[in-house]
């Protein structure tokens, strides 16, 4: 059980980082399209 919890915590950071980066890029692309138009 301890190994599973450690594995989950190790995977949570990269997943959260990718999610934040994805949302940031998505919002930037939407803003760029809005400004161009």
Residue frames as a rotation matrix with the C-alpha (Angstrom) as fourth column:
UNK 1
0.573 0.820 0.000 0.00
0.820 -0.573 0.000 0.00
0.000 0.000 -1.000 0.00
UNK 2
0.390 -0.489 -0.780 2.86
0.189 -0.787 0.587 2.40
-0.901 -0.376 -0.215 0.82
UNK 3
-0.680 -0.663 0.315 4.47
0.409 0.013 0.912 1.80
-0.609 0.749 0.262 -2.58
UNK 4
-0.139 0.717 0.683 1.13
0.975 -0.023 0.222 2.51
0.175 0.696 -0.696 -4.29
UNK 5
0.762 0.436 -0.478 0.68
0.555 -0.820 0.136 5.81
-0.333 -0.369 -0.868 -2.41
UNK 6
-0.040 -0.861 -0.506 4.24
0.079 -0.508 0.858 6.90
-0.996 -0.006 0.088 -3.26
UNK 7
-0.679 -0.175 0.713 3.70
0.677 0.226 0.701 5.96
-0.284 0.958 -0.036 -6.92
UNK 8
0.322 0.888 0.328 0.47
0.938 -0.347 0.019 7.97
0.131 0.302 -0.944 -7.02
UNK 9
0.671 -0.112 -0.733 2.13
0.262 -0.889 0.376 11.02
-0.694 -0.444 -0.567 -5.45
UNK 10
-0.432 -0.900 -0.054 5.03
0.192 -0.150 0.970 10.79
-0.881 0.409 0.237 -7.94
UNK 11
-0.564 0.274 0.779 2.59
0.825 0.163 0.541 10.62
0.022 0.948 -0.318 -10.85
UNK 12
0.454 0.836 -0.309 0.39
0.841 -0.517 -0.161 13.45
-0.294 -0.187 -0.937 -9.53
UNK 13
0.080 -0.481 -0.873 3.05
0.108 -0.866 0.487 16.18
-0.991 -0.134 -0.018 -9.96
UNK 14
-0.899 -0.429 0.086 3.80
0.122 -0.056 0.991 15.51
-0.420 0.902 0.102 -13.69
UNK 15
-0.341 0.853 0.396 0.07
0.930 0.243 0.276 15.11
0.139 0.462 -0.876 -14.41
UNK 16
0.511 0.522 -0.683 -0.75
0.658 -0.749 -0.080 18.44
-0.553 -0.409 -0.726 -12.71
UNK 17
-0.306 -0.710 -0.634 2.16
-0.002 -0.666 0.746 20.15
-0.952 0.229 0.202 -14.49
UNK 18
-0.895 0.005 0.447 1.01
0.436 0.224 0.871 18.87
-0.095 0.975 -0.203 -17.90
UNK 19
0.062 0.997 0.050 -2.57
0.998 -0.062 -0.002 19.93
0.001 0.050 -0.999 -17.13
UNK 20
0.379 0.035 -0.925 -1.52
0.358 -0.927 0.112 23.46
-0.854 -0.373 -0.363 -16.15
UNK 21
-0.659 -0.692 -0.296 0.73
-0.054 -0.349 0.936 23.81
-0.751 0.632 0.193 -19.23
UNK 22
-0.689 0.461 0.560 -2.04
0.724 0.396 0.565 22.48
0.039 0.794 -0.607 -21.49
UNK 23
0.393 0.876 -0.279 -4.61
0.887 -0.441 -0.137 24.93
-0.243 -0.194 -0.951 -20.11
UNK 24
0.100 -0.445 -0.890 -2.11
0.124 -0.882 0.455 27.82
-0.987 -0.156 -0.033 -20.36
UNK 25
-0.895 -0.440 0.081 -1.31
0.102 -0.026 0.994 27.06
-0.435 0.898 0.069 -24.03
UNK 26
-0.373 0.839 0.396 -5.02
0.924 0.301 0.234 26.52
0.077 0.454 -0.888 -24.80
UNK 27
0.509 0.578 -0.638 -6.00
0.658 -0.739 -0.145 29.90
-0.556 -0.346 -0.756 -23.31
UNK 28
-0.282 -0.687 -0.670 -3.09
-0.050 -0.686 0.726 31.66
-0.958 0.238 0.159 -25.09
UNK 29
-0.891 -0.014 0.454 -4.15
0.434 0.265 0.861 30.21
-0.132 0.964 -0.230 -28.47
UNK 30
0.076 0.993 0.093 -7.77
0.997 -0.078 0.012 31.28
0.019 0.092 -0.996 -27.86
UNK 31
0.407 0.030 -0.913 -6.65
0.353 -0.927 0.127 34.80
-0.842 -0.374 -0.388 -26.86
UNK 32
-0.666 -0.714 -0.214 -4.39
0.033 -0.315 0.948 35.08
-0.745 0.625 0.234 -29.92
UNK 33
-0.641 0.498 0.584 -7.25
0.758 0.291 0.584 34.09
0.121 0.817 -0.564 -32.23
UNK 34
0.392 0.836 -0.384 -9.55
0.883 -0.458 -0.096 36.59
-0.257 -0.302 -0.918 -30.52
UNK 35
0.118 -0.424 -0.898 -7.03
0.111 -0.893 0.436 39.45
-0.987 -0.151 -0.058 -30.88
UNK 36
-0.853 -0.465 0.236 -6.30
0.253 0.027 0.967 38.63
-0.456 0.885 0.095 -34.53
UNK 37
-0.440 0.767 0.466 -10.01
0.844 0.176 0.507 38.76
0.307 0.616 -0.725 -35.36
